Amino acid sequence: MTTLPRTASAVIVGGGVVGCSIAYHLARRGLSDVVVLEREAVGAGTTSKAAGGIRAQFPTETEVRFSLESMRVFERFREEFGVDPGYTKIGYLFLVVDEEDLRGFETRIALQRRLGADVRVITPADAQKLVPALRVDDLVAAVWGPQDGMAGPAEVTNGFARRARELGTRILEGVEATALDMPDGRVRGVRTREGAIATPLAINAAGPAAARVGKLAGVEVPVYPRRRHIFFTEPFPEIPGPVPLTTDRASGFYFRKEMEQVLLSPGDVEDIGEDTNVPMDWGKVHDAVEKAVHRVPVLERARIAGGWAGLRPLTLDDHAIIGWAPSVEGFFLAVGFGGHGFQHAPATGRYVAEWLLDGTSSLDLSLFDPARFARGGAAARDRGPDAE
């Protein structure tokens, strides 16, 4: 049986990459008696199902700044954390078949370039030079981000967790938060089946389980877990690597090389009504193969070797929720990243630690305000590219 500490300065619910990053940054700032509760194993939930994409191509200034800061962390991750995350700048390539879609990209690219991101509109022929196997006769253009790339979610999560532990953080695996003690409308403790921890601060970093954890505080957290499949082929040398993470905007299909195999997804987004068990639907293979062969005809000769399903914790406007929960003192939210939690985790951890310890963040995080849905702020959507 796990022995719980009696008290903590903060309890983080969720030991994925976001929770571990927050724990590390709090500990780095001197808050060493932080406890992380993870109902499974560190990084075993949504983090373990992520495709590992890292890009600057986001529609808002705040998210672009999150991306650029996180990229700088990934570049020095091995030196700082003693773990090689396999960070490589393979680039992101978006294939555009519609003029209206292209105009939307051009607006976002102007913002991204102003903030220092390298993003370009290129011709279909140039896209085919990057990925010779592509069918490009129906494209109007492509959008290329050469500084974008990928890294290993498990390695990054373990790096944050390792350093947090070295700085005094307790990360308890196989321990689930079952209730919050709030006798006077403010957080006084977190209960588990193994016992209770007295604390004035609970941080919800529970990924797709964010809404369920919110209910422990009587708070509606509008995060909706949606299933997405990723499949991989047997070794397929006909498409030599490395290959950019390439997304067909028309169908949602995306792919990249993973060692000698091809990693591909139909881009599905499905409600399965729960945040724990994520069963595979092998019927999705047909959808993935149909989209793959349309865009990359040579994949007709590839054989699917396996795959997995993961959950993308989505919000109504496709932006994360970061901030104090309305109506409950001492309950902080860092959830709803919509599949982008991995790549934004380094920046998220730093800004959340600033907010909690300094009373404010050095970057305006109003985009992520938890109260915006009550104000009707979810009406204005700008999804932008969303493959991961």
N, C-alpha and C positions, 0 to 999 in steps of 0.2 A: 504493500500500500504506500502511495506517495505521501510523504510528510510535507504538509503545507506550512509556510511561515505564518505566524499569527497576524502580522501587520505588513503593509507595504505602502510606499508613497504613491504607487499607481499599479493598477492591474490591467494588463492588456489582454483582451479576449480575442484570440486568433494568432496562431504562430506561423502564418504565411510570411511572404516576403515583406508586406507592408508592416505587419505587427513587429517583425524582427528588426526592421529598419528603424521604426519608432523607438523600440527598446534600446537599440544601440545608440541612437542619437541622444536619448535622455540620459543614458549612462555616461556617455562621453561628456555631457554637460554637468555631470556630478550627481545625477539622481540614480544612485547605485542600487537601491533596494526596490527595484521594479520587478514585478512578477508577470510572466507571460503564461497564459493558460491555453493549451492546444489540445483539443479533444482527441486528435489522432497523433501524428508525428509532425515535427517541424517541416513545413513545406509540403505536406502530404495532400493538401486539399487542392484548391484551384491553381496554386502556384505550380504544382507538379504537372499540371495539364497544359501549361502555357507553351506556346510555340517559341517563345524567347525573342520575339521581335522588338526592335528599338528604333524609333523614328522620330524625326522632328516635324513631320507633316501632320500637324494638328490645326484646328480652325480658330483657336483663341490664343491671345498673347500669353495668358497664364500657362496654358498647357505646353506651348512651344518652349517657354522658359523652363518648365519642369523637365522637358525632354533634353534640352541643351545642358542643363546642370547635371542631369543623370548621366548623360553621355560622358561628361568629364570625369564623373566618379567611376564609370565602367572602364575608362581608359587607364586609370591608375589603381583599379581594384586589386590586382594581384599584389602590388607593392603595399597597399594599405591594409589588406585583410588576410594576406597570406594564402589566398585561394585563387586559382586561375579559373575565371568564369568562361573562358573560351570566347572572349569578345572579339568579333570580327566585323569589319565594315563591308558587308556584302552588298549593301544598298537596298533600297525599296523602289520597286517599279510598279506604277499603276497604269493599267491599260484602259484607255478612254475611247468609247465608241460613240459618244453623244456630245454634240456641240454645247448643249446647255450644261452638261456635267463639266465640260472643259472650262467654261466660263466661271463656274464655281471654284474650280481649282485655281484659276488665275488670280482670283481675289485672295484666296488663302496664301498662295505662293508669294504675293507681294508682302503680306504680313510676315511670313516665315523668313524671307530674304532680308527684310528690314531688321529682324532680330538676330541675324547672323547665320541662319540655316542655309545650307547649299541645296536648293531645290530648283529643278529646271523642267520646262516643257520641251520635249524632244519629239522628233518625227517617228512614225511607225517604223521606218527603215532603220533609224538609230536604235529603236527598241529591239529590233531583230538582231542588230549587231551585238547587243548585250546578251540576248538569249536567242541564239540562232534557231532553236526549235520552235519558236513562236509562230503562230498564224497571225498575220497582221493586216490582211487585206481589208478587214472591216473596221480598222481603227482610224480615228481622226487625229490622235496624238497619244503620247504617253507622258507620264510625269515621273521624273527620275530624281531620287535623293541619294547621291553617292555616299554621303556620310552616315546614312542609316545602316543598321546592321542587326546583330543578334548576339545573345550570350546565353549561358546556361542558368535557368531559374533556380535549380537545386543548388548549384554552386554559390550563386549570389545569396540566396537565403541562408545557407549554412555559414557563409562568411559573416553576414550580419549577426547571426545567432552566436557564433564562436566569439566574436569580439565583445558582444553584449555580455556573455557569460564571464569573460575574462575581467570585465569591468564591474562584476557583482550582480548582474541580473540573474534571477531564477527563472528558467524556462521549464515549465512542467508539462510533459507530454502525457497523453492519455487522461487528461483531466479536463472536464467540461464544466463551464459555468452554468449553474442551474437556477440561480436567483440573484437579485441585487437587494441588499438591505438599504431601504430608503425610508426610515421612520418619520422623517420630517420633510420629505420631498427633495432630499439631496442624498447623494451616494454616501453610504457609511461603510459598505463592505460588499464583498462578492462571495456567494456561497457555491460550493461544489459538493458532490457526493462524498468527497474525502474530508470535508470540513469547510470552515469559513476563513476568509482573510479580511481583516479590517483595513479599509482604505478610503480616502476621500475622493479618489479619482478612478473611474473605470473608463477604459478606452475600447470602443467597439471597432476592431479591425478584423471582423469575422468573414470578410469576403462574401460569398453567396449566402452565408448564414446570418448576414447582418440584420435582416428584418426579424428573424427569430430572436436574436440577442437583444434587439431593440425592445421587443415585447417584455423582456425581463424587467425593463424600466418603465413599462407602460407607454413607450414611445413608438409611434409608427415611423419606421424607417423605409422609405419607398425604394427599396432595392429588390430587383426581380431577377432571380437566377435563370439563365437561359442556356440550354444545351447546345454545344457545337462539337462536331466530329472532326478528327484529324486522322488520316490514314497514311500508311507508308508502304512503299513498294519493296520488292526484292532489289538487290543491287542492280542498278540500271545505268551502265556506262554510256549508253546512247545520248544521254544528256550529261556532258562533263561539268563538274563543279569547279569553282563555286558558282552559284546562281543567285541573283538577287531574289529577295522575297517578292514574288510577282503576283499581283492581284488583278483579276479581270473585273473591272467595275460593273460590267453588264450583268454578270452572273453571280458575283461574290466569291467565285473560286479563287483560291490562291495556292501557291506551291513554292518550294525551295528545295535545294539539295540538303540532305542530312547524311554526312559521310558519303557512302556510295549509293544511298537510297534516295528516293524522291519523297518528300513530305508534302501531302496535299490535303486540302479541305474543301468541301462544297460550300463553305461559308454559311451553313445553316444556323438559324437562331430559333430555338424551340422552347416552349414552356413545358416543363415536365412536372411542375407542381410541388417540387421538394428541393431541399438544398443539400441533401446528404448523398443518397445513392444516385449515381449517374450511369444508368445502363446504356450499353452500346446498342444502336439500332443498325444492324448490318445491312438493312435495306438502303441506308444512306450511301453505301458503296456505289450503287448504280447511278445515283445523282452525281456523286463526285467524279466517277469515271466518265460520264457523259459530258460534263463540263470540262474535264481535263482534256479529253480527246478533241473537243471542239477547238480549244485554244492551243493545245500542244499535241498535234496529231501523232507524233512518234510515241506518245504514252500509250497508244493502243497496244503496243507490244510489251508493255510493262505488266507485272503481276502484283496485285495487292498482297502484302505479307501480313498486315495487321493494322491496328489502329486503336484509338481511344476516344472517349467522350469527356469533355470538361464543361464546367459552368462559367458563363460570363455574367458577372453581377451587374446588371444594367439599371439605369435610372431613366426617368421619363424624358430627359433632355440629353442623355448620353454624356453627362459630365459627372464627376465624382461628387461625393458629399463629404466635406471636411469642415468641422466646426463643432461648437457646443450644441448638444441636443436641446431643442426648445422645451421649456417647462421643467427640466430636471437639472438641478445643479450637480456638477461633478461627473457628468456623463458626456464624453467626447466621442465624435464619430469620425472615422477615416475609412470610408467604404464606398462601394458603387463605382469602381474604376472601369467597369465595362470591358475587361480584358486588357486594360492598360496598366494595371496595378504593378506588374513586374517592372516594366520599363520606367515607371515614374516613382518607384519605391525609394530610391536614394534621395530625391528631392522631397518627397512626402515626409520621410522621417525627419529631415532637418527642419522643415518649416513647422511641422507639428510640435517638435521639441521646443522650437522658439516660442510658439504660441503659448504652450503650457507653462514654460519657465519664465518667459519675459512678459507675458500678457498680451503679446501681439506678434505678428509674423512680419518679417522684413519684405515679404512679397504680398501684394494684395490678393487675398484668397476669396474675395466675395463671389467669384464665379461658382464656388463650391458651397455656398451658404446653405445649411440644412433647411432654413426657413423659406427658401425661395419657392418651394412647391405650394406651400400654403398661400403665398402671394400670387400664385398663378404664373410664376416665372418659367415653368416648364413649357410654356406655349411656343417659345422661340427656339426652334431646333436648327442646328447646323451640324449634321452628323459628320461630314467630311469622310475621309478614308478611315475604315475601322477594322481592317483585318489584323489579326494577331495569331 
